[in-house]
Amino acid sequence: MNQGPWHVLHVTANHEKKVAQHLSVRELEHYLPLYTERSCWTDRTVVLERPLFTGYVFVRYPPGSRLSVISVPGGIRLLGEGDHGVVAFEELDRIRSGLASGRLLKPHLNLVAGTKVRVRSGVFQGVQGVVAELRRRSKVVIELAAIKQCFSLEVACEEIDILGESRSRWAAASAGVSLGF
């Protein structure tokens, strides 16, 4: 088994599994880490397999096969050039082992202080703000300023959308949202 680095193929949203099938047909080594998630539909609850990294499939290919990779239906582009944009074998092997052993791996928003966000649902749906700090299990604190007064509201990370660029890029183990009307 090849233990070289994996290249990252950026793919069309929600087409990761189809791209993986096309890579299989072309006999190209690929890896699409999937996690399971319960989803409540109107008439039942189902267990779905979803990509751990939405929009990406990892692929290893021999020299001269690059065109075969980037021409896969649903593929957008290979990330990086040369040694940039590759993932070490050991990193994906850890993810593969973790998933195989039953560990609960799930995608998580990459929030840092200064990230612009919009509330996706609830009473404050549509309100925009800036991440200030992250508290407890992926909960964001939203500070709403009205008449130069503030109060806070906790919102789960799943209930916000990331907008554009961040105002500051200082890394924080936490992030909250400052909103104004």
C-alpha positions in Angstrom: 0.0 0.0 0.0 1.3 3.4 -1.0 2.2 5.5 2.1 2.7 8.8 0.3 0.8 12.0 0.8 -2.8 12.4 -0.2 -3.9 15.1 -2.5 -7.1 17.1 -1.8 -9.7 17.2 -4.5 -12.2 20.0 -4.1 -15.6 18.7 -5.4 -19.0 20.1 -6.1 -21.2 20.4 -2.9 -23.1 17.2 -2.1 -21.3 15.2 -4.8 -18.6 13.6 -2.7 -20.0 10.1 -2.9 -20.5 10.3 -6.7 -16.9 11.6 -7.1 -15.6 8.7 -5.0 -17.5 6.3 -7.3 -16.0 7.8 -10.4 -12.5 7.6 -8.9 -13.2 3.9 -8.1 -14.2 3.3 -11.7 -10.9 5.0 -12.8 -9.1 2.7 -10.3 -7.6 5.7 -8.5 -6.9 5.4 -4.8 -9.2 7.7 -2.8 -10.6 8.2 0.7 -13.9 9.8 1.6 -14.2 9.8 5.4 -17.9 9.4 6.4 -19.6 9.8 9.8 -23.1 8.7 10.7 -25.8 11.1 11.9 -29.4 10.7 12.9 -31.8 13.0 11.0 -35.4 13.6 11.8 -37.6 13.7 8.8 -41.3 14.5 9.0 -42.4 10.9 9.0 -39.4 9.1 10.5 -35.9 9.2 11.9 -33.1 8.0 9.6 -29.4 7.4 10.0 -27.4 9.0 7.3 -23.7 8.7 6.2 -22.3 12.2 5.6 -18.8 13.3 4.5 -16.6 14.4 7.4 -15.1 17.1 5.2 -17.9 18.5 3.0 -16.7 19.3 -0.5 -13.5 17.3 -0.4 -12.2 13.8 -1.4 -8.7 12.7 -0.8 -6.9 11.0 -3.6 -3.5 9.4 -4.3 -2.5 9.0 -7.9 0.7 7.9 -9.8 2.6 10.6 -11.8 1.0 11.3 -15.1 -2.6 10.6 -13.8 -3.4 14.1 -12.7 -5.6 14.8 -15.7 -7.6 11.6 -14.9 -8.2 13.0 -11.4 -9.2 16.6 -12.3 -11.5 15.4 -15.1 -13.7 13.4 -12.8 -17.3 14.5 -13.1 -18.0 16.7 -10.0 -14.4 17.5 -9.4 -13.5 21.2 -9.3 -9.8 21.3 -8.7 -6.9 19.8 -6.8 -5.8 22.1 -4.0 -2.3 23.5 -3.8 0.7 23.0 -6.1 3.5 20.5 -5.7 3.9 19.6 -2.0 1.4 22.3 -0.9 -2.2 21.1 -0.5 -1.3 17.6 0.4 -2.2 15.7 3.6 0.2 13.3 5.2 -0.6 9.6 5.2 -0.5 9.5 9.0 -3.1 12.2 9.4 -5.7 10.4 7.3 -4.7 7.1 8.8 -5.6 8.4 12.2 -9.0 9.6 10.9 -9.6 6.2 9.3 -8.6 4.4 12.5 -10.8 6.6 14.6 -13.9 6.1 12.5 -13.2 2.3 12.3 -12.9 2.1 16.1 -16.3 3.7 16.5 -15.1 7.1 17.7 -17.6 9.9 17.2 -15.9 12.2 14.7 -18.1 15.1 13.4 -17.4 18.2 11.4 -17.0 21.4 13.4 -17.1 25.0 12.3 -13.7 26.6 12.2 -14.6 29.6 14.2 -12.1 32.2 15.5 -12.7 35.6 17.1 -13.6 38.1 14.4 -15.5 35.7 12.1 -18.7 37.3 10.6 -21.8 35.1 11.1 -25.5 35.1 10.6 -28.1 33.4 12.8 -29.7 30.7 10.7 -32.9 29.9 12.8 -34.9 30.9 15.8 -36.1 34.3 17.0 -32.9 36.0 15.9 -32.9 34.4 12.4 -31.1 36.7 9.9 -29.3 38.8 12.5 -25.6 39.3 11.6 -22.7 39.7 13.9 -19.1 39.0 14.7 -17.7 36.1 16.8 -16.3 37.4 20.1 -15.7 34.2 22.1 -16.7 30.5 22.2 -18.1 29.0 25.3 -18.8 25.4 26.4 -19.6 22.7 23.9 -19.7 24.7 20.6 -22.1 27.3 21.9 -21.5 30.9 20.8 -22.4 33.9 22.9 -24.2 36.5 20.9 -24.0 40.1 22.1 -26.8 42.2 20.7 -26.3 45.9 21.0 -29.4 48.1 21.0 -29.3 51.7 22.1 -25.7 51.0 23.2 -26.9 48.3 25.6 -25.9 44.7 25.4 -27.2 41.3 26.5 -26.1 37.8 25.6 -27.8 34.8 24.0 -26.3 31.4 23.5 -26.7 29.9 20.1 -25.4 26.5 18.9 -22.7 26.6 16.2 -25.1 24.6 14.0 -27.5 27.5 14.1 -25.1 30.0 12.5 -23.7 30.6 9.0 -20.2 31.9 8.4 -20.2 35.1 6.3 -17.2 36.5 4.3 -13.9 37.3 5.8 -13.1 37.8 9.5 -12.1 41.1 11.0 -9.3 39.6 13.1 -7.6 36.3 12.8 -6.2 35.8 16.3 -6.8 32.2 17.2 -9.1 31.5 20.1 -10.1 28.3 21.6 -13.4 30.0 21.8 -15.7 32.4 19.8 -18.9 34.4 20.6 -20.8 36.7 18.4 -21.3 40.5 18.7 -24.4 41.7 16.9 -25.9 45.1 16.4 -29.3 46.3 15.1 
